[in-house]
Amino acid sequence: MKKLIYLLLLFIFVFLLLSGCSLGNEYQIKKAVRNYYKKINSAADAKVIGIKLSNMENLSLAEYSKKGKEPVLDLLMINKDSQGYFVFKSASGLKPSYTDTILNKVNYDNNTVIFGTFKDKNEKYTGVSISYSDGKKFTANIKKGQGFIIICNTLSSIKNVTLYDSKKNETPLANPFINETKFLIVRNQ
């Protein structure tokens, strides 16, 4: 009976993987990220800390580090061709070290993408909300130990940033540090 259950679970997993569901997509995206970092630096250690599947593009947030150096935060745009998923564009961001929170901002296709991580002591936060000068507001949940990616359909300036804990207590960020960056093409389609 146990064998039958294991076989059924294995069949369901393989079916989901092959059918293109988000679980399968996330696995393929993580594989593409690992391959990307192996190509640019075989000695680098890369860790995917966030994935955002959207109609715009598939985005992955990755930390990568070389021995003895501070980790780098990259927002990677993932595309798919006949050979599978690959990293198409990359935007480098900053990780918080002296300040508690850094918002990395990249504009793409009439959208603003906000990404980042928190210093370890701020892992109590479970959500972030960003308000823009045009009145639009965007929120995202944050999982412990992971980064965040928020796709905002505006190019207006950021007005307010608020963090939330699990009890929905608000912590407004006064004058958050915003690092503006750009996507660089790392592979032509």
Accessible surface in RSA format (square Angstrom, percent):
REM  Atomic radii and reference values for relative SASA: ProtOr
REM  Chains: A
REM  Algorithm: Lee & Richards
REM  Probe-radius: 1.40
REM  Slices: 20
REM RES _ NUM      All-atoms   Total-Side   Main-Chain    Non-polar    All polar
REM                ABS   REL    ABS   REL    ABS   REL    ABS   REL    ABS   REL
RES MET A   1   171.30  88.7 125.21  82.9  46.10 109.8 111.58  94.9  59.72  79.1
RES LYS A   2   154.58  75.4 152.00  93.3   2.58   6.1  95.86  86.3  58.72  62.6
RES LYS A   3   168.13  82.0 165.96 101.8   2.17   5.2 109.97  99.0  58.17  62.0
RES LEU A   4   114.65  63.8 112.04  80.2   2.60   6.5 113.34  79.6   1.31   3.5
RES ILE A   5    83.52  47.5  83.14  61.9   0.39   0.9  83.50  60.1   0.03   0.1
RES TYR A   6   144.20  67.3 140.08  79.7   4.13  10.7  97.59  73.3  46.61  57.5
RES LEU A   7   111.68  62.2 107.76  77.1   3.92   9.8 108.23  76.0   3.45   9.3
RES LEU A   8   101.08  56.3  97.01  69.4   4.07  10.2 100.64  70.7   0.44   1.2
RES LEU A   9   104.08  58.0  99.77  71.4   4.30  10.8 100.00  70.2   4.07  11.0
RES LEU A  10   103.60  57.7  99.41  71.1   4.19  10.5 103.01  72.3   0.59   1.6
RES PHE A  11   134.56  67.3 129.45  80.2   5.11  13.3 134.15  81.3   0.41   1.2
RES ILE A  12    76.15  43.3  75.48  56.2   0.67   1.6  76.15  54.8   0.00   0.0
RES PHE A  13    93.42  46.7  91.29  56.5   2.13   5.5  93.04  56.4   0.38   1.1
RES VAL A  14    61.76  40.6  61.76  55.9   0.00   0.0  61.76  53.7   0.00   0.0
RES PHE A  15   120.91  60.5 116.43  72.1   4.48  11.7 120.41  73.0   0.50   1.4
RES LEU A  16    62.59  34.9  62.59  44.8   0.00   0.0  62.59  44.0   0.00   0.0
RES LEU A  17    45.00  25.1  33.87  24.2  11.13  28.0  33.87  23.8  11.13  30.0
RES LEU A  18   143.56  79.9 111.95  80.1  31.61  79.5 114.62  80.5  28.94  77.9
RES SER A  19    64.26  54.3  22.98  30.7  41.27  95.1  30.75  65.5  33.51  47.0
RES GLY A  20    41.47  51.1   0.00   N/A  41.47  51.1  24.77  68.0  16.71  37.4
RES CYS A  21    38.29  29.0  26.48  29.5  11.81  27.7  35.33  89.5   2.96   3.2
RES SER A  22    62.27  52.6  55.45  74.0   6.83  15.7  22.88  48.7  39.39  55.2
RES LEU A  23    86.32  48.1  83.16  59.5   3.17   8.0  85.90  60.3   0.42   1.1
RES GLY A  24     1.25   1.5   0.00   N/A   1.25   1.5   1.25   3.4   0.00   0.0
RES ASN A  25    32.69  22.5  32.64  31.5   0.05   0.1   0.01   0.0  32.68  31.6
RES GLU A  26    61.80  35.5  61.80  46.8   0.00   0.0   4.74   9.2  57.06  46.6
RES TYR A  27   103.13  48.1  99.54  56.6   3.59   9.4  64.52  48.5  38.61  47.6
RES GLN A  28    57.77  32.3  56.56  41.3   1.21   2.9  14.76  31.4  43.01  32.6
RES ILE A  29     0.00   0.0   0.00   0.0   0.00   0.0   0.00   0.0   0.00   0.0
RES LYS A  30    82.88  40.4  82.88  50.9   0.00   0.0  28.48  25.6  54.40  57.9
RES LYS A  31    93.06  45.4  93.06  57.1   0.00   0.0  42.57  38.3  50.48  53.8
RES ALA A  32     5.38   5.0   0.64   1.0   4.74  10.8   3.64   5.1   1.75   4.6
RES VAL A  33     0.34   0.2   0.34   0.3   0.00   0.0   0.34   0.3   0.00   0.0
RES ARG A  34   102.43  43.0  99.82  50.9   2.60   6.2  46.55  63.6  55.88  33.9
RES ASN A  35    62.04  42.8  60.83  58.8   1.21   2.9  15.11  36.4  46.94  45.4
RES TYR A  36    32.12  15.0  28.06  16.0   4.06  10.6  19.80  14.9  12.32  15.2
RES TYR A  37     3.42   1.6   3.01   1.7   0.40   1.0   3.35   2.5   0.06   0.1
RES LYS A  38   135.46  66.1 125.83  77.2   9.64  22.9  77.77  70.0  57.69  61.5
RES LYS A  39   175.02  85.4 137.56  84.4  37.46  89.2  91.98  82.8  83.04  88.5
RES ILE A  40    88.80  50.5  54.01  40.2  34.78  83.8  59.99  43.2  28.81  78.2
RES ASN A  41    32.81  22.6  25.71  24.8   7.11  17.1  12.76  30.7  20.06  19.4
RES SER A  42   103.69  87.6  73.59  98.2  30.10  69.3  39.33  83.8  64.36  90.2
RES ALA A  43    74.28  68.3  51.61  79.6  22.67  51.6  62.91  88.6  11.37  30.1
RES ALA A  44    21.48  19.8   0.00   0.0  21.48  48.9   0.14   0.2  21.35  56.5
RES ASP A  45   104.28  73.0  97.65  97.2   6.63  15.7  28.88  68.0  75.40  75.2
RES ALA A  46    27.01  24.8   3.89   6.0  23.12  52.6   4.18   5.9  22.83  60.5
RES LYS A  47   121.84  59.4 116.96  71.8   4.89  11.6  76.95  69.3  44.90  47.8
RES VAL A  48    31.18  20.5   8.90   8.1  22.28  53.7   8.90   7.7  22.28  60.4
RES ILE A  49     6.59   3.8   4.35   3.2   2.24   5.4   6.59   4.7   0.00   0.0
RES GLY A  50    11.68  14.4   0.00   N/A  11.68  14.4  10.49  28.8   1.20   2.7
RES ILE A  51    40.03  22.8   7.42   5.5  32.61  78.6   7.42   5.3  32.61  88.5
RES LYS A  52    73.74  36.0  72.68  44.6   1.06   2.5  28.02  25.2  45.71  48.7
RES LEU A  53    58.73  32.7  33.34  23.9  25.39  63.8  33.76  23.7  24.98  67.2
RES SER A  54    40.92  34.6  13.78  18.4  27.15  62.5  25.12  53.5  15.80  22.1
RES ASN A  55   164.87 113.7 127.08 122.8  37.79  91.0  38.99  93.9 125.88 121.7
RES MET A  56    38.47  19.9  12.78   8.5  25.68  61.1  23.19  19.7  15.27  20.2
RES GLU A  57    38.04  21.8  32.23  24.4   5.81  13.8   5.94  11.5  32.10  26.2
RES ASN A  58    32.13  22.2  30.62  29.6   1.52   3.6   0.14   0.3  32.00  30.9
RES LEU A  59     0.00   0.0   0.00   0.0   0.00   0.0   0.00   0.0   0.00   0.0
RES SER A  60     0.00   0.0   0.00   0.0   0.00   0.0   0.00   0.0   0.00   0.0
RES LEU A  61     0.00   0.0   0.00   0.0   0.00   0.0   0.00   0.0   0.00   0.0
RES ALA A  62     0.02   0.0   0.00   0.0   0.02   0.0   0.00   0.0   0.02   0.1
RES GLU A  63    33.18  19.1  32.22  24.4   0.96   2.3   4.52   8.7  28.66  23.4
RES TYR A  64    30.35  14.2  29.57  16.8   0.78   2.0  11.53   8.7  18.82  23.2
RES SER A  65    29.98  25.3  26.63  35.5   3.36   7.7   5.98  12.7  24.00  33.6
RES LYS A  66    84.76  41.4  80.42  49.3   4.34  10.3  30.79  27.7  53.97  57.5
RES LYS A  67   194.33  94.8 166.19 102.0  28.14  67.0 117.01 105.3  77.32  82.4
RES GLY A  68    90.58 111.7   0.00   N/A  90.58 111.7  45.44 124.7  45.14 101.1
RES LYS A  69   139.82  68.2 121.86  74.8  17.96  42.8  77.97  70.2  61.85  65.9
RES GLU A  70   143.87  82.6 131.14  99.2  12.74  30.3  62.25 120.4  81.62  66.6
RES PRO A  71    52.63  38.4  42.80  39.0   9.83  35.7  42.80  35.3   9.83  61.1
RES VAL A  72    59.22  39.0  56.15  50.8   3.06   7.4  59.22  51.5   0.00   0.0
RES LEU A  73     0.11   0.1   0.00   0.0   0.11   0.3   0.00   0.0   0.11   0.3
RES ASP A  74     7.19   5.0   7.19   7.2   0.00   0.0   0.00   0.0   7.19   7.2
RES LEU A  75     0.00   0.0   0.00   0.0   0.00   0.0   0.00   0.0   0.00   0.0
RES LEU A  76     0.00   0.0   0.00   0.0   0.00   0.0   0.00   0.0   0.00   0.0
RES MET A  77     0.00   0.0   0.00   0.0   0.00   0.0   0.00   0.0   0.00   0.0
RES ILE A  78     1.48   0.8   0.00   0.0   1.48   3.6   0.00   0.0   1.48   4.0
RES ASN A  79    20.26  14.0  16.21  15.7   4.05   9.8  10.72  25.8   9.54   9.2
RES LYS A  80   138.69  67.7 107.19  65.8  31.50  75.0  56.66  51.0  82.03  87.4
RES ASP A  81    53.41  37.4  38.02  37.8  15.39  36.4  37.25  87.7  16.16  16.1
RES SER A  82   121.99 103.1  72.25  96.4  49.74 114.6  59.16 126.0  62.83  88.0
RES GLN A  83   165.47  92.5 124.73  91.2  40.74  97.0  45.94  97.8 119.54  90.7
RES GLY A  84    22.71  28.0   0.00   N/A  22.71  28.0  21.16  58.1   1.56   3.5
RES TYR A  85    38.02  17.8  16.45   9.4  21.57  56.1   7.90   5.9  30.12  37.1
RES PHE A  86    17.16   8.6  14.29   8.8   2.87   7.5  17.16  10.4   0.00   0.0
RES VAL A  87     7.27   4.8   0.85   0.8   6.42  15.5   0.85   0.7   6.42  17.4
RES PHE A  88    24.10  12.1  24.10  14.9   0.00   0.0  24.10  14.6   0.00   0.0
RES LYS A  89    33.18  16.2  33.18  20.4   0.00   0.0   2.30   2.1  30.87  32.9
RES SER A  90    11.42   9.6  10.25  13.7   1.17   2.7   4.12   8.8   7.30  10.2
RES ALA A  91     0.53   0.5   0.00   0.0   0.53   1.2   0.53   0.7   0.00   0.0
RES SER A  92    64.76  54.7  55.49  74.1   9.26  21.3  31.60  67.3  33.16  46.5
RES GLY A  93     7.91   9.8   0.00   N/A   7.91   9.8   0.95   2.6   6.96  15.6
RES LEU A  94    83.23  46.4  81.63  58.4   1.61   4.0  83.12  58.4   0.11   0.3
RES LYS A  95    57.99  28.3  43.70  26.8  14.29  34.0  23.74  21.4  34.24  36.5
RES PRO A  96    14.18  10.3   1.47   1.3  12.71  46.2   1.47   1.2  12.71  79.0
RES SER A  97    63.06  53.3  45.96  61.3  17.10  39.4  36.62  78.0  26.44  37.0
RES TYR A  98   216.63 101.1 184.31 104.9  32.32  84.1 139.73 105.0  76.89  94.8
RES THR A  99    56.96  40.5  51.24  51.9   5.72  13.6  33.22  44.6  23.73  35.9
RES ASP A 100    54.21  38.0  51.59  51.4   2.62   6.2  12.50  29.4  41.71  41.6
RES THR A 101     6.76   4.8   3.09   3.1   3.67   8.8   3.09   4.1   3.67   5.6
RES ILE A 102    11.56   6.6  11.43   8.5   0.13   0.3  11.46   8.3   0.09   0.3
RES LEU A 103     0.24   0.1   0.24   0.2   0.00   0.0   0.24   0.2   0.00   0.0
RES ASN A 104     0.00   0.0   0.00   0.0   0.00   0.0   0.00   0.0   0.00   0.0
RES LYS A 105    20.82  10.2  20.01  12.3   0.81   1.9   1.66   1.5  19.15  20.4
RES VAL A 106     1.35   0.9   0.58   0.5   0.78   1.9   1.35   1.2   0.00   0.0
RES ASN A 107    78.63  54.2  56.23  54.3  22.40  53.9  20.06  48.3  58.57  56.6
RES TYR A 108    42.67  19.9  37.67  21.4   5.00  13.0  22.23  16.7  20.44  25.2
RES ASP A 109   100.00  70.0  74.76  74.4  25.24  59.7  17.05  40.1  82.94  82.7
RES ASN A 110   114.61  79.0 101.16  97.8  13.44  32.4  24.11  58.0  90.50  87.5
RES ASN A 111    22.82  15.7  22.82  22.1   0.00   0.0   0.00   0.0  22.82  22.1
RES THR A 112     0.00   0.0   0.00   0.0   0.00   0.0   0.00   0.0   0.00   0.0
RES VAL A 113     0.00   0.0   0.00   0.0   0.00   0.0   0.00   0.0   0.00   0.0
RES ILE A 114     0.00   0.0   0.00   0.0   0.00   0.0   0.00   0.0   0.00   0.0
RES PHE A 115     0.00   0.0   0.00   0.0   0.00   0.0   0.00   0.0   0.00   0.0
RES GLY A 116     0.10   0.1   0.00   N/A   0.10   0.1   0.10   0.3   0.00   0.0
RES THR A 117     9.29   6.6   9.14   9.3   0.15   0.4   9.07  12.2   0.22   0.3
RES PHE A 118    21.09  10.6   5.46   3.4  15.63  40.7   5.46   3.3  15.63  44.7
RES LYS A 119    58.02  28.3  52.02  31.9   6.00  14.3  32.17  29.0  25.85  27.5
RES ASP A 120   122.25  85.6 108.58 108.1  13.68  32.3  36.05  84.9  86.20  86.0
RES LYS A 121   141.96  69.3 111.98  68.7  29.98  71.4  75.57  68.0  66.39  70.7
RES ASN A 122    13.48   9.3  13.47  13.0   0.01   0.0   0.00   0.0  13.48  13.0
RES GLU A 123    53.25  30.6  42.61  32.2  10.63  25.3  14.68  28.4  38.57  31.5
RES LYS A 124   128.80  62.8 109.13  67.0  19.67  46.8  67.54  60.8  61.26  65.3
RES TYR A 125    16.44   7.7  13.71   7.8   2.74   7.1   1.78   1.3  14.66  18.1
RES THR A 126    47.23  33.6  44.07  44.7   3.16   7.5  41.65  55.9   5.58   8.4
RES GLY A 127     6.76   8.3   0.00   N/A   6.76   8.3   6.76  18.6   0.00   0.0
RES VAL A 128     0.79   0.5   0.17   0.2   0.62   1.5   0.17   0.1   0.62   1.7
RES SER A 129     2.81   2.4   1.55   2.1   1.26   2.9   0.40   0.9   2.41   3.4
RES ILE A 130     0.00   0.0   0.00   0.0   0.00   0.0   0.00   0.0   0.00   0.0
RES SER A 131    25.31  21.4  25.23  33.7   0.08   0.2  11.40  24.3  13.91  19.5
RES TYR A 132     1.93   0.9   0.00   0.0   1.93   5.0   0.00   0.0   1.93   2.4
RES SER A 133    71.62  60.5  40.42  53.9  31.20  71.9  30.13  64.2  41.49  58.1
RES ASP A 134    71.45  50.1  32.82  32.7  38.63  91.3  37.64  88.6  33.81  33.7
RES GLY A 135    66.87  82.5   0.00   N/A  66.87  82.5  38.17 104.8  28.70  64.3
RES LYS A 136    87.34  42.6  81.48  50.0   5.86  14.0  59.42  53.5  27.92  29.7
RES LYS A 137   123.61  60.3  96.56  59.2  27.05  64.4  48.89  44.0  74.72  79.6
RES PHE A 138    38.40  19.2  34.38  21.3   4.02  10.5  38.40  23.3   0.00   0.0
RES THR A 139    91.21  64.9  66.06  67.0  25.15  59.9  33.04  44.4  58.17  87.9
RES ALA A 140    18.65  17.1   8.02  12.4  10.63  24.2  17.34  24.4   1.31   3.5
RES ASN A 141   133.09  91.8 110.35 106.6  22.74  54.7  28.01  67.4 105.08 101.6
RES ILE A 142    11.69   6.6   3.93   2.9   7.76  18.7   4.63   3.3   7.05  19.1
RES LYS A 143   144.94  70.7 138.19  84.8   6.75  16.1  86.87  78.2  58.07  61.9
RES LYS A 144   164.03  80.0 136.28  83.6  27.75  66.1  82.56  74.3  81.47  86.8
RES GLY A 145    40.92  50.5   0.00   N/A  40.92  50.5  25.61  70.3  15.31  34.3
RES GLN A 146    80.11  44.8  71.99  52.6   8.13  19.3   9.77  20.8  70.34  53.4
RES GLY A 147     8.69  10.7   0.00   N/A   8.69  10.7   0.00   0.0   8.69  19.5
RES PHE A 148     4.98   2.5   0.56   0.3   4.42  11.5   4.98   3.0   0.00   0.0
RES ILE A 149    12.09   6.9   3.52   2.6   8.57  20.7   3.52   2.5   8.57  23.3
RES ILE A 150     5.17   2.9   4.94   3.7   0.23   0.6   5.17   3.7   0.00   0.0
RES ILE A 151    36.47  20.8  19.73  14.7  16.74  40.4  19.73  14.2  16.74  45.4
RES CYS A 152     0.00   0.0   0.00   0.0   0.00   0.0   0.00   0.0   0.00   0.0
RES ASN A 153    86.95  60.0  79.86  77.2   7.09  17.1  26.74  64.4  60.20  58.2
RES THR A 154     8.67   6.2   1.53   1.6   7.13  17.0   7.14   9.6   1.53   2.3
RES LEU A 155    90.32  50.3  64.73  46.3  25.59  64.3  65.30  45.9  25.02  67.3
RES SER A 156    29.93  25.3  18.00  24.0  11.93  27.5  11.56  24.6  18.37  25.7
RES SER A 157    68.80  58.1  62.49  83.4   6.31  14.5  44.94  95.7  23.87  33.4
RES ILE A 158    29.87  17.0   4.07   3.0  25.80  62.2   4.07   2.9  25.80  70.0
RES LYS A 159   141.92  69.2 112.37  68.9  29.55  70.4  60.94  54.9  80.98  86.3
RES ASN A 160    78.33  54.0  73.34  70.9   4.99  12.0  18.90  45.5  59.43  57.4
RES VAL A 161     1.73   1.1   0.10   0.1   1.63   3.9   0.12   0.1   1.61   4.4
RES THR A 162    21.13  15.0  21.13  21.4   0.00   0.0   2.53   3.4  18.60  28.1
RES LEU A 163     1.23   0.7   1.23   0.9   0.00   0.0   1.23   0.9   0.00   0.0
RES TYR A 164    38.37  17.9  38.37  21.8   0.00   0.0  26.93  20.2  11.43  14.1
RES ASP A 165    29.96  21.0  29.96  29.8   0.00   0.0   7.91  18.6  22.06  22.0
RES SER A 166    87.48  73.9  60.94  81.3  26.53  61.1  38.41  81.8  49.07  68.7
RES LYS A 167   166.84  81.4 140.52  86.2  26.32  62.7  91.49  82.4  75.35  80.3
RES LYS A 168   145.81  71.1 132.02  81.0  13.80  32.9  91.15  82.0  54.66  58.2
RES ASN A 169    81.98  56.5  76.72  74.1   5.26  12.7  24.77  59.6  57.21  55.3
RES GLU A 170   114.50  65.7  87.62  66.3  26.88  64.0  18.08  35.0  96.42  78.7
RES THR A 171    51.88  36.9  50.67  51.4   1.21   2.9  34.06  45.8  17.82  26.9
RES PRO A 172   100.41  73.2  86.40  78.8  14.02  51.0  86.40  71.3  14.02  87.1
RES LEU A 173    38.92  21.7  27.98  20.0  10.94  27.5  29.11  20.4   9.82  26.4
RES ALA A 174    94.07  86.5  62.32  96.2  31.76  72.2  71.58 100.8  22.50  59.6
RES ASN A 175   146.58 101.1 116.32 112.4  30.26  72.9  35.44  85.3 111.14 107.4
RES PRO A 176    35.94  26.2  16.06  14.6  19.88  72.3  24.04  19.9  11.90  73.9
RES PHE A 177   104.67  52.4  96.94  60.0   7.72  20.1 102.12  61.9   2.55   7.3
RES ILE A 178    57.78  32.9  35.72  26.6  22.06  53.2  35.72  25.7  22.06  59.9
RES ASN A 179    27.65  19.1  25.37  24.5   2.28   5.5   2.28   5.5  25.37  24.5
RES GLU A 180   121.75  69.9  94.57  71.5  27.18  64.7  31.11  60.2  90.64  74.0
RES THR A 181    28.25  20.1  14.23  14.4  14.02  33.4  10.36  13.9  17.89  27.0
RES LYS A 182   162.76  79.4 155.22  95.2   7.53  17.9  99.68  89.7  63.08  67.2
RES PHE A 183    29.18  14.6   7.54   4.7  21.63  56.3   7.54   4.6  21.63  61.9
RES LEU A 184   123.93  69.0 122.05  87.3   1.88   4.7 123.93  87.0   0.00   0.0
RES ILE A 185   103.23  58.7  73.58  54.8  29.64  71.4  73.58  53.0  29.64  80.4
RES VAL A 186    61.87  40.7  24.66  22.3  37.21  89.7  32.29  28.1  29.58  80.2
RES ARG A 187    93.59  39.3  86.58  44.1   7.01  16.7  43.84  59.9  49.75  30.2
RES ASN A 188   119.54  82.4 102.16  98.7  17.38  41.9  29.20  70.3  90.34  87.3
RES GLN A 189   148.83  83.2  81.64  59.7  67.19 160.0  55.56 118.3  93.26  70.7
END  Absolute sums over single chains surface
CHAIN  1 A    11622.4       9368.9       2253.5       6364.8       5257.5
END  Absolute sums over all chains
TOTAL         11622.4       9368.9       2253.5       6364.8       5257.5
